[in-house]
Amino acid sequence: MRVVVVGATGNVGTSVVQALESEPSVTSIVGVARRMPGWRTGKTEWRTADVSRDDLADVFAGADAVIHLAWLFQPTHDPVVTWKANALGSIRVFRAAAAAGVSALVHSSSVGAYSPGPKDRAVDESWPTHGWPRAAYSREKSYVERVLDTFELRHEGMRVVRMRPGFIFKEEAASEQRRLFGGPFLPQRLIRPNLIPFVPDMPRLRFQALHTADAAEAFRLALTRPVTGAFNLAADPVIDPSVLAELLGARKVPVPSTFVKTAVAAGWHLRLIPASPGLVEMALQIPIMDVSRARDELGWTPRHSGTDALRAVIEGMGKRSGMDTPPLTPDSVRGRLRELVGGVGERP
């Protein structure tokens, strides 16, 4: 089986490639990214392409399956750019996959596609996916879900799978996570247990995480098993202020959510942080997911806990961890200067 992995050099893509490298039924992998990585693996050949504008026909030629992971989080100050890459780019990927006659399409959606939901009980994959309108990330994930609704009806011969993971972390993604959400002013070496004095105690601060290796294993299973439809992906426990406080060796301090949202909004408008206030709102609105379907139909069981995943990325920040791919490049002073010159939250 020849598999094209679109967005193969980021947090999830690198682990998906590694998972497919060990899959006997996968004979060759085409890793697609906007920029060529230095990282190399045995079965993988690399192709550069921008899904928002480049011709994908040659890249997809001869493929049996496509895994679509490419997604821009930045620039948050120019949502037109992310819309073109994420929404319109996804449409171009789906159309190219259909034109190439691939038999399976596995798309990385997100918990962020879900409509606001409960935090005190878990919802399954039938929960509405209308997103949170004030977060571009959520709007775009939701829109692509609607695109796939129509795409599946028009291409009944193609097996289409949608993966809806929670927050995905690994040590090697630490520098990327800092760049995407913390910005150049975040003192990365100080993000470690016992150096953070408190965590905000907010009632709806409850979310789910999983290790990137476990997410990649779910993608491998979805590719190799005859399944269709959506799958929630997350590991126990649900991350709440108590779990965060224990993990970080910090104390909980009651903080109104309006204060946190206002502080993030101020930092974003002042170009101090790249994460938009809409992302904070989204995190407080998304539901807790039931992952029974992934367990029962994929045979998927995460090997790492949600706290293991968080601990890995926190430790990675302290060590400035990364990989030899453009998205995962280890943190450096020169890199932070480039972020400042380019404008915080203004360039992908």
C-alpha positions as CSV (number, residue, x, y, z in Angstrom):
1,M,0.0,0.0,0.0
2,R,1.3,3.4,-1.0
3,V,0.2,6.2,1.5
4,V,0.5,9.9,1.1
5,V,0.8,11.8,4.3
6,V,-0.1,15.5,3.8
7,G,1.5,17.6,6.5
8,A,4.1,15.0,7.4
9,T,6.6,17.2,9.2
10,G,4.7,18.6,12.2
11,N,3.7,17.3,15.6
12,V,1.3,14.6,14.4
13,G,2.8,14.1,10.9
14,T,6.2,12.9,12.1
15,S,4.6,10.4,14.5
16,V,2.2,9.1,11.8
17,V,5.1,8.6,9.4
18,Q,7.0,6.7,12.2
19,A,3.9,4.5,12.8
20,L,3.5,3.7,9.1
21,E,7.1,2.9,8.8
22,S,6.5,-0.1,11.1
23,E,3.3,-1.2,9.3
24,P,4.0,-4.2,7.1
25,S,1.1,-3.5,4.7
26,V,2.5,0.0,3.9
27,T,5.1,-0.5,1.2
28,S,5.9,3.2,0.6
29,I,5.1,6.6,2.1
30,V,5.0,10.0,0.4
31,G,5.6,12.7,3.0
32,V,4.2,16.1,1.8
33,A,5.1,19.4,3.4
34,R,5.6,23.0,2.4
35,R,9.3,22.9,3.3
36,M,11.7,20.0,2.9
37,P,12.8,18.4,6.3
38,G,16.3,17.2,7.1
39,W,14.7,14.2,8.9
40,R,14.7,11.0,6.9
41,T,13.1,7.6,7.3
42,G,13.3,4.3,5.4
43,K,10.1,4.0,3.4
44,T,9.4,7.7,3.0
45,E,10.1,9.9,0.0
46,W,9.5,13.6,0.4
47,R,7.7,16.1,-1.8
48,T,7.2,19.8,-1.3
49,A,3.7,21.2,-1.9
50,D,1.5,23.9,-0.6
51,V,-2.1,22.5,-0.4
52,S,-3.5,26.0,-0.9
53,R,-2.0,26.5,-4.4
54,D,0.2,23.8,-5.8
55,D,-0.9,21.0,-8.2
56,L,-1.3,17.8,-6.2
57,A,-2.0,15.4,-9.1
58,D,1.6,14.2,-9.4
59,V,2.0,13.9,-5.6
60,F,-1.1,11.7,-5.3
61,A,-0.5,9.6,-8.4
62,G,-0.4,5.9,-7.7
63,A,-1.5,6.4,-4.0
64,D,-3.8,3.9,-2.3
65,A,-4.6,6.1,0.6
66,V,-4.2,9.7,1.8
67,I,-3.8,10.9,5.4
68,H,-4.6,14.6,5.6
69,L,-2.9,16.4,8.5
70,A,-1.8,19.8,7.1
71,W,-3.1,22.7,9.1
72,L,-2.0,26.3,9.8
73,F,-2.5,27.7,13.3
74,Q,-0.9,31.0,12.4
75,P,-1.3,33.8,11.5
76,T,-4.1,34.4,14.0
77,H,-4.2,38.1,12.9
78,D,-4.9,37.2,9.3
79,P,-7.7,34.6,9.2
80,V,-7.9,34.8,5.4
81,V,-4.5,33.1,5.2
82,T,-5.5,30.2,7.5
83,W,-8.9,29.9,5.7
84,K,-7.2,29.5,2.3
85,A,-4.7,26.9,3.7
86,N,-7.1,25.0,6.0
87,A,-10.6,25.1,4.5
88,L,-9.8,25.7,0.8
89,G,-6.6,23.6,1.0
90,S,-8.5,20.7,2.5
91,I,-11.0,20.8,-0.4
92,R,-8.1,20.7,-2.8
93,V,-6.6,17.7,-1.0
94,F,-10.0,15.8,-1.1
95,R,-10.5,16.5,-4.7
96,A,-7.0,15.5,-5.6
97,A,-7.5,12.2,-3.7
98,A,-10.7,11.5,-5.5
99,A,-9.1,12.3,-8.9
100,A,-6.2,9.9,-8.0
101,G,-8.7,7.1,-7.3
102,V,-7.4,6.5,-3.7
103,S,-9.5,3.9,-1.8
104,A,-9.1,5.5,1.7
105,L,-9.0,9.1,3.0
106,V,-8.2,9.7,6.7
107,H,-8.7,13.3,7.7
108,S,-7.5,14.9,11.0
109,S,-10.5,16.8,12.4
110,S,-10.4,17.9,16.0
111,V,-12.4,18.2,19.3
112,G,-12.4,21.9,18.3
113,A,-14.9,21.0,15.6
114,Y,-17.5,20.2,18.2
115,S,-20.3,22.6,19.3
116,P,-20.2,23.8,22.9
117,G,-20.9,20.8,25.2
118,P,-20.9,19.4,28.7
119,K,-17.9,19.2,30.9
120,D,-19.5,16.8,33.4
121,R,-20.2,13.9,31.0
122,A,-18.7,12.5,27.8
123,V,-20.4,12.9,24.4
124,D,-20.0,10.5,21.4
125,E,-19.3,11.3,17.8
126,S,-22.9,12.2,17.1
127,W,-22.5,15.5,19.0
128,P,-23.0,18.5,16.6
129,T,-19.9,19.8,14.9
130,H,-20.7,23.4,14.4
131,G,-17.6,24.7,16.2
132,W,-17.1,27.8,18.3
133,P,-17.6,30.8,16.0
134,R,-15.1,33.2,17.6
135,A,-12.1,30.9,17.0
136,A,-10.8,30.6,13.4
137,Y,-9.4,27.2,14.2
138,S,-12.8,25.9,15.3
139,R,-14.7,27.6,12.4
140,E,-12.3,26.0,9.9
141,K,-12.4,22.5,11.4
142,S,-16.2,22.7,11.5
143,Y,-16.4,23.9,7.9
144,V,-14.2,21.0,6.7
145,E,-16.6,18.6,8.5
146,R,-19.4,20.0,6.3
147,V,-17.2,19.6,3.2
148,L,-16.7,16.0,4.1
149,D,-20.4,15.4,4.5
150,T,-20.9,16.3,0.9
151,F,-17.7,14.6,-0.3
152,E,-18.7,11.3,1.2
153,L,-22.1,11.4,-0.7
154,R,-20.4,12.1,-4.0
155,H,-17.6,9.5,-3.5
156,E,-19.3,6.4,-2.1
157,G,-16.6,4.2,-3.3
158,M,-14.0,5.9,-1.1
159,R,-13.6,5.0,2.6
160,V,-13.6,8.3,4.5
161,V,-12.5,8.4,8.2
162,R,-12.5,11.5,10.4
163,M,-10.3,11.5,13.5
164,R,-11.3,14.0,16.3
165,P,-8.4,14.1,18.8
166,G,-8.1,16.2,21.9
167,F,-5.0,18.2,22.6
168,I,-2.0,16.4,21.2
169,F,1.5,16.6,22.8
170,K,5.0,15.1,22.7
171,E,8.4,16.2,23.8
172,E,9.7,16.9,20.3
173,A,6.8,19.3,19.7
174,A,7.7,21.5,22.6
175,S,9.4,24.3,20.6
176,E,6.6,24.3,18.0
177,Q,4.0,24.6,20.8
178,R,5.9,27.5,22.3
179,R,6.0,29.3,19.0
180,L,2.4,28.7,18.1
181,F,0.8,29.5,21.4
182,G,3.3,31.2,23.8
183,G,5.2,33.4,21.5
184,P,8.8,34.8,21.6
185,F,8.4,36.4,25.1
186,L,7.6,33.1,26.9
187,P,10.6,32.0,29.0
188,Q,10.6,28.4,27.8
189,R,13.1,27.1,30.4
190,L,10.9,28.4,33.2
191,I,8.0,26.2,32.0
192,R,8.7,23.3,34.3
193,P,7.2,21.8,37.5
194,N,7.7,23.8,40.7
195,L,8.6,27.0,38.9
196,I,4.9,27.9,38.0
197,P,3.4,29.2,41.2
198,F,-0.3,28.7,40.5
199,V,-2.9,27.4,38.0
200,P,-6.2,29.2,37.3
201,D,-9.1,27.4,38.9
202,M,-12.0,27.9,36.5
203,P,-15.1,25.7,36.5
204,R,-15.0,24.9,32.7
205,L,-11.2,24.5,32.5
206,R,-11.6,20.8,31.7
207,F,-10.0,19.2,28.6
208,Q,-8.6,16.0,27.2
209,A,-5.1,15.4,26.0
210,L,-3.2,12.5,24.4
211,H,0.4,11.7,23.4
212,T,1.2,12.1,19.8
213,A,2.4,8.6,19.5
214,D,-1.0,7.3,20.6
215,A,-2.7,9.6,18.1
216,A,-0.5,8.2,15.4
217,E,-1.3,4.7,16.3
218,A,-5.0,5.5,15.9
219,F,-4.4,6.9,12.5
220,R,-2.5,3.7,11.5
221,L,-5.4,1.6,12.7
222,A,-7.9,3.7,10.9
223,L,-5.9,3.2,7.7
224,T,-5.5,-0.5,8.0
225,R,-8.9,-1.5,9.3
226,P,-12.2,-1.4,7.3
227,V,-13.8,1.5,9.2
228,T,-15.5,4.7,8.3
229,G,-16.9,7.7,10.0
230,A,-15.7,9.7,13.0
231,F,-13.5,8.6,16.0
232,N,-12.9,10.6,19.2
233,L,-9.4,10.2,20.5
234,A,-8.3,11.1,24.0
235,A,-6.6,9.6,27.0
236,D,-7.5,9.6,30.7
237,P,-7.6,11.5,32.9
238,V,-9.6,14.6,32.0
239,I,-7.2,17.5,32.6
240,D,-8.7,20.0,35.1
241,P,-7.1,22.5,37.5
242,S,-6.5,19.8,40.2
243,V,-4.6,17.6,37.7
244,L,-2.6,20.6,36.4
245,A,-1.8,21.7,40.0
246,E,-0.5,18.3,40.9
247,L,1.5,18.0,37.6
248,L,3.1,21.4,38.0
249,G,3.6,21.3,41.8
250,A,1.5,24.5,41.9
251,R,-1.5,25.7,43.9
252,K,-5.0,26.4,42.5
253,V,-6.2,30.0,42.6
254,P,-9.8,30.8,41.8
255,V,-9.7,33.1,38.7
256,P,-12.8,34.4,36.8
257,S,-12.7,33.1,33.2
258,T,-13.5,36.7,32.1
259,F,-10.2,37.8,33.6
260,V,-8.2,35.1,31.7
261,K,-10.0,35.9,28.4
262,T,-9.4,39.6,28.9
263,A,-5.7,39.1,29.6
264,V,-5.2,36.9,26.6
265,A,-7.1,39.3,24.4
266,A,-4.9,42.2,25.6
267,G,-1.7,40.2,24.9
268,W,-2.9,39.2,21.5
269,H,-4.0,42.7,20.4
270,L,-0.7,44.1,21.6
271,R,1.2,41.4,19.6
272,L,2.7,39.9,22.7
273,I,1.3,36.4,22.3
274,P,0.2,34.6,19.1
275,A,-2.7,32.6,20.6
276,S,-6.0,34.4,20.0
277,P,-8.7,34.9,22.7
278,G,-11.0,32.8,20.7
279,L,-8.8,29.7,21.3
280,V,-9.2,30.2,25.1
281,E,-13.0,30.6,24.7
282,M,-13.0,27.4,22.6
283,A,-11.1,25.4,25.2
284,L,-13.7,26.4,27.8
285,Q,-16.6,25.5,25.5
286,I,-15.6,22.1,23.9
287,P,-17.2,19.0,25.4
288,I,-15.6,16.0,27.0
289,M,-15.4,13.2,24.5
290,D,-16.4,9.5,24.8
291,V,-13.7,7.4,23.1
292,S,-15.5,4.1,23.2
293,R,-15.9,3.8,19.5
294,A,-12.1,4.1,18.9
295,R,-11.6,1.4,21.6
296,D,-14.2,-1.0,20.3
297,E,-13.9,-0.6,16.5
298,L,-10.3,0.4,16.0
299,G,-9.0,-1.7,18.9
300,W,-7.2,1.5,20.1
301,T,-5.9,1.9,23.6
302,P,-3.6,4.8,24.5
303,R,-0.3,3.7,26.0
304,H,0.2,7.1,27.7
305,S,-2.0,9.0,30.0
306,G,-3.1,12.6,29.3
307,T,-0.8,13.7,32.1
308,D,2.1,11.8,30.5
309,A,1.5,13.8,27.3
310,L,1.5,17.1,29.1
311,R,4.5,16.1,31.1
312,A,6.4,15.2,27.9
313,V,5.8,18.6,26.3
314,I,6.6,20.5,29.5
315,E,9.9,18.6,29.9
316,G,10.6,19.3,26.2
317,M,10.2,23.0,26.8
318,G,12.8,22.9,29.5
319,K,15.2,21.1,27.2
320,R,14.2,23.1,24.0
321,S,13.4,19.8,22.3
322,G,12.6,19.5,18.6
323,M,13.3,17.5,15.4
324,D,15.0,18.3,12.1
325,T,11.9,19.4,10.4
326,P,10.9,23.1,9.8
327,P,7.8,23.0,12.1
328,L,9.6,21.2,14.9
329,T,12.9,23.1,14.7
330,P,14.4,23.3,18.3
331,D,14.1,26.7,20.0
332,S,16.9,29.3,19.5
333,V,17.6,32.9,20.1
334,R,17.8,33.5,16.4
335,G,14.5,31.8,15.9
336,R,12.9,34.1,18.5
337,L,14.3,37.1,16.8
338,R,12.7,35.9,13.5
339,E,9.4,35.6,15.2
340,L,9.6,39.2,16.5
341,V,10.7,40.5,13.0
342,G,7.9,38.6,11.3
343,G,5.3,39.9,13.8
344,V,3.8,37.8,16.6
345,G,0.7,36.0,15.4
346,E,1.1,37.6,11.9
347,R,2.9,35.1,9.8
348,P,2.6,31.3,9.5
